[in-house]
Amino acid sequence: MVGAEQRSAEARLAVVQGGFDVVTGLWPIFHLRSFEVVTGPKLEGWLVKTVGALISVMGGVLVSAGLRNRVTPEVRLLAVGSAAALTLVDIIYTAKRRIAPVYLLDAVVEVGLITGWGVAYARSRRGGQRGTVEARPAWETAQAPVPMEDAAGLEQPMP
């Protein structure tokens, strides 16, 4: 693991968002009653727990990537995409009065996270931030085969 002082802004943000997602995702799984006190009654407890499990898994991936300082484009997409999806659900279904207005607080947090990702990404592009690991296609990192000599002394490409 990388020390906290060496972690990129994106890695720190991944840990923060991931931690938030893990906690909020596990809450209805471990104590649905208190979750419903805050967010309102739910018709399908199993569905709330399923969504909570998925949010927790997303959070676990973000924490893992952040702690290892391995924020790849796919991790950024997961972070921003999940925050955007949750924001849309919060806003649309609050407006339709299907979910309680307290979900708008989550929308504020999610928009803050999306903004944070945008700022961190812009800074990393502008300053070539150290510590962020970029995934590269195999063809960019592959090395050419080393030639070998056959029995007759002719060079043959390595299989």
Secondary structure, DSSP 8 states (H G I E B T S, - for coil): ---GGG--HHHHHHHHHHHHHHHHHHHHHH-HHHHHHHH---S-HHHHHHHHHHHHHHHHHHHHHHHTT---HHHHHHHHHHHHHHHHHHHHHHHTTSS-TTHHHHHHHHHHHHHHHHHHHHHHHHHT-TT------HHHH------EE-TTS-EE---
